[in-house]
Amino acid sequence: MFKRSLTALLISEFACAIVSAQELTPIHQPTLTPQNSGTTSGLISVWPVNPQVVWACGRNGTFTVTTDGGQTWTASVVPGAETLQFRDVQAFSASVAYLMSIGSNPTDFRIYKTTDGGATWTIQFENQNPNAFYDGFAFWTPLRGIAHSDSVNGVFPDLRTTDGTTWQDISNNMPPALPGEFSFASSGTCVATQGGRNAWIATGGSDIARVLATRDEGNTWNAYDTPLVSSPSAGAFTVAFRDPFDGIVGGGDLDPGDPNNARTATSSDGGQTWTFTAPPPVTGAIFGLSYVGRTGRGAGD
């Protein structure tokens, strides 16, 4: 939820701070190289397929893609999505990619797919639930993935595709939501997949910041508490796992009156238990995490 985007996204390196995902190693600042994204629209989410192919998306129905490691970017607008924001992108090649949109109307929450490098797009899902707010999605393969929404009346109306074409409601598989529980979109990083069947979802908004976890492709889920602060403006924003057991979660508080809650925690048992790392050198919240080798990379406010 929290219709707040990372408008200052750096395409070349989406990291403002680096934190250790396992040991308390020194913090290193990344080397950032500005690149021309090909658009003036604010970009919100980025997905590297490999060192050469990277997709990004954002406001005004915009997406952009590079196939030469960022030397050149080609931007375009998805027809019919000119008034929408793309909050998440997941791609598998220079040809195949998915986009998730939001807007001011319930039906603006959509999932698009291209198989021709963005020349054409197909709407695979268009929300009909007036209270749903889809935060992000993640995939195991080009054909199998999940999409996550804030809770509605104590239920997470989440989705799953097993054929890369149609999306089914798996809300009955999800654990009950806590009162007011939702997720922070965090450029799509509130949902993470690993291997062929594992997935995790970071939540907040209630009394406890939790991680929802599945080990069977979304058929069954467990909810685990994290030590991160949680309130209507706080919680776990982002989660990443490098293998079935070792992961990192980050979050904080968007309330400017309480800016010192940006924290990360790690797990070595698949998300069942979490331990704080050393506090990262940022305020507000940790908005994005990813693994690079055996260390974690985080984007802070």
C-alpha positions in Angstrom: 0.0 0.0 0.0 1.2 3.5 0.9 1.0 5.1 -2.6 4.5 6.3 -2.3 7.1 5.5 -4.9 10.9 5.6 -5.3 11.0 8.5 -7.7 14.7 8.9 -7.2 15.5 5.4 -8.5 19.0 5.1 -9.9 18.8 2.7 -12.9 22.5 1.8 -12.9 22.6 0.8 -9.2 19.4 0.8 -7.1 21.2 1.1 -3.8 21.7 4.0 -1.5 23.3 1.9 1.3 24.8 -1.5 1.5 24.2 -3.7 4.5 25.6 -7.1 5.3 23.2 -9.9 4.9 25.0 -12.3 7.2 28.0 -11.1 9.2 28.5 -7.6 10.5 30.9 -6.6 7.7 31.9 -3.0 6.9 29.5 -0.9 4.9 30.6 0.0 1.4 29.1 2.7 -0.8 28.5 1.5 -4.4 30.0 3.2 -7.4 27.2 4.8 -9.3 27.3 5.6 -13.0 24.4 7.8 -14.3 22.7 6.6 -17.5 20.2 8.1 -19.8 17.0 6.1 -19.3 15.4 7.5 -22.4 12.4 9.0 -20.5 11.6 11.9 -18.3 8.9 10.0 -16.4 9.7 9.0 -12.9 11.0 5.4 -12.7 9.9 3.2 -9.8 11.0 -0.4 -10.3 14.0 -2.1 -12.0 14.7 -5.7 -12.9 18.1 -6.9 -14.2 17.8 -10.1 -16.3 21.6 -10.3 -16.8 24.4 -7.8 -17.0 23.2 -6.7 -20.5 19.4 -6.9 -20.3 17.6 -4.7 -17.7 14.0 -3.5 -17.6 12.6 -0.6 -15.6 9.1 1.0 -15.3 7.3 3.9 -13.7 4.9 6.7 -14.1 2.7 7.6 -17.1 2.6 4.0 -18.3 6.3 4.1 -19.0 8.8 1.2 -19.4 12.3 1.2 -20.6 14.8 -1.5 -21.5 18.5 -1.9 -22.3 20.1 -4.8 -24.0 23.7 -3.4 -23.9 24.3 -3.0 -20.2 22.8 0.5 -20.0 24.8 2.2 -22.8 21.5 2.8 -24.5 17.9 2.6 -23.2 14.7 2.4 -25.3 11.6 3.8 -23.5 8.0 3.6 -24.5 4.4 3.8 -23.1 2.0 0.9 -22.9 -1.1 1.8 -24.9 -4.1 2.4 -22.6 -1.9 2.8 -19.6 -0.9 6.4 -20.0 -2.5 7.5 -16.7 -1.2 4.5 -14.7 1.9 3.9 -12.6 3.9 0.7 -13.2 5.0 -0.3 -9.7 6.7 -3.5 -10.5 8.5 -5.2 -13.4 9.8 -8.8 -13.7 11.5 -9.9 -16.9 13.2 -13.1 -18.2 14.8 -11.9 -21.4 14.9 -9.0 -23.8 11.5 -10.3 -25.1 9.5 -11.5 -22.1 8.5 -9.2 -19.3 5.6 -8.6 -16.9 4.4 -5.2 -15.5 2.1 -4.5 -12.6 0.1 -1.2 -12.6 -1.8 0.9 -10.1 -4.1 3.9 -10.5 -7.0 5.7 -9.0 -9.6 3.1 -9.9 -9.9 -0.5 -8.8 -9.6 -1.8 -12.4 -6.3 0.2 -12.8 -4.5 -2.6 -10.8 -3.5 -4.8 -13.7 -0.9 -7.3 -14.8 0.5 -6.9 -18.4 2.8 -9.2 -20.3 4.9 -8.8 -23.4 6.6 -11.6 -25.4 8.1 -9.3 -28.1 10.2 -6.9 -26.2 7.5 -4.4 -25.4 6.2 -4.0 -29.0 2.8 -5.3 -27.8 1.3 -5.9 -24.4 -1.6 -8.2 -23.2 -3.6 -7.5 -20.1 -3.6 -10.8 -18.1 -5.4 -9.5 -15.0 -7.6 -6.6 -14.2 -8.7 -6.2 -10.6 -12.4 -6.1 -9.7 -12.1 -6.0 -5.9 -12.9 -2.4 -4.9 -10.7 -2.7 -1.8 -7.6 -4.6 -3.1 -4.3 -2.9 -3.5 -1.7 -5.0 -5.3 1.8 -4.2 -4.2 4.0 -6.4 -6.2 4.6 -9.8 -7.8 7.5 -12.3 -8.2 8.1 -15.3 -10.4 9.8 -18.7 -10.2 9.9 -19.2 -13.9 8.5 -17.3 -16.9 5.2 -19.3 -16.4 4.9 -19.5 -12.6 4.5 -16.6 -10.3 2.5 -14.9 -7.5 1.0 -11.4 -7.0 0.3 -9.9 -3.6 -2.3 -7.5 -2.3 -3.0 -5.7 0.9 -5.5 -7.5 3.1 -9.2 -7.0 2.6 -11.5 -7.8 5.5 -8.8 -10.0 7.1 -8.0 -11.8 3.8 -5.1 -11.4 1.4 -6.6 -11.6 -2.1 -3.4 -12.9 -3.6 -3.0 -14.4 -7.1 -1.0 -17.2 -8.8 -0.2 -18.1 -12.4 1.0 -21.5 -13.4 0.9 -21.0 -17.1 2.1 -17.5 -17.6 -1.3 -16.5 -19.0 -4.1 -16.8 -16.4 -4.1 -15.8 -12.8 -6.1 -17.6 -10.1 -7.2 -16.4 -6.6 -5.3 -18.1 -3.8 -6.7 -16.1 -0.9 -7.9 -19.3 0.7 -4.3 -20.5 0.9 -3.1 -17.4 2.7 -2.8 -17.0 6.5 -5.4 -14.7 8.1 -4.3 -11.1 8.1 -3.8 -9.1 11.2 -6.1 -6.0 11.7 -4.9 -3.3 9.3 -2.1 -5.5 7.8 -0.8 -4.4 4.5 2.5 -4.3 2.5 4.6 -1.5 1.3 5.0 -1.7 -2.4 8.7 -0.9 -2.2 9.2 -1.1 -6.0 8.0 -4.6 -5.9 10.5 -5.9 -3.4 7.9 -6.8 -0.8 7.6 -10.2 -2.5 10.5 -12.5 -3.2 10.8 -16.0 -4.7 13.7 -18.4 -4.6 14.3 -21.8 -6.3 11.3 -23.5 -7.8 8.8 -23.3 -4.9 9.8 -20.9 -2.2 8.4 -17.4 -1.7 8.2 -14.7 1.0 6.1 -11.6 1.5 6.9 -8.7 3.9 4.1 -7.0 5.7 3.4 -4.1 8.1 0.6 -1.8 9.1 -0.5 -3.7 12.2 1.0 -4.4 15.6 3.6 -6.9 14.2 5.7 -6.8 11.1 5.6 -10.2 9.6 7.0 -12.4 6.8 4.6 -14.7 5.1 6.3 -17.8 3.7 5.5 -20.7 1.4 7.6 -23.7 0.4 5.2 -25.3 -2.0 4.6 -22.7 -4.6 1.8 -20.9 -2.7 -0.3 -23.9 -1.8 0.3 -23.4 1.9 1.7 -20.5 3.9 3.0 -19.7 7.4 3.3 -16.3 9.0 6.4 -15.4 11.0 7.0 -12.4 13.3 10.0 -10.1 12.7 11.5 -7.6 15.2 11.0 -4.6 12.9 8.8 -1.8 14.1 5.2 -1.9 12.9 2.3 0.6 12.9 0.0 2.1 10.3 3.1 3.9 8.9 5.7 1.2 9.6 6.6 -2.4 9.1 8.7 -4.7 7.0 9.0 -3.2 3.5 11.3 -5.5 1.6 12.5 -9.1 1.7 15.1 -11.2 -0.1 16.5 -14.7 0.1 19.7 -16.1 -1.4 18.8 -19.7 -0.8 15.9 -21.6 1.0 17.3 -20.7 4.4 19.3 -17.4 4.4 17.4 -14.2 4.0 17.2 -10.5 4.9 14.2 -8.3 5.6 14.2 -4.5 5.9 11.8 -1.7 6.8 11.2 1.2 9.1 8.7 4.0 9.7 7.4 6.6 7.2 6.4 8.9 10.0 8.9 11.8 9.9 8.4 12.3 13.6 10.1 8.9 14.2 12.8 8.6 11.6 15.3 6.3 13.3 13.6 2.9 12.8 15.3 2.0 9.5 16.5 -1.6 10.3 17.4 -4.9 8.7 17.2 -8.4 10.2 18.5 -11.7 8.9 17.2 -15.3 9.0 19.0 -18.6 8.6 15.9 -20.8 8.9 13.8 -19.8 6.0 12.2 -16.9 7.7 10.9 -18.6 10.9 13.1 -16.4 13.2 14.9 -13.1 12.6 17.8 -11.3 14.2 18.6 -7.6 13.9 21.8 -6.6 12.0 23.8 -3.5 12.9 21.6 -0.4 12.2 22.2 0.8 8.6 23.3 4.4 8.2 20.0 5.7 6.9 16.8 7.2 8.4 13.2 6.5 7.5 13.0 3.0 6.1 14.8 0.4 4.0 12.9 0.3 0.7 14.7 -2.4 -1.3 17.1 -5.3 -0.7 18.8 -7.7 -3.1 21.7 -10.2 -2.9 25.0 -9.7 -4.7 27.2 -12.6 -4.0 27.1 -13.3 -0.3 26.3 -9.8 0.8 23.1 -7.8 0.8 22.3 -4.6 -1.0 19.7 -2.2 0.4 18.1 1.0 -0.8 17.2 3.4 2.0 15.1 6.6 2.2 
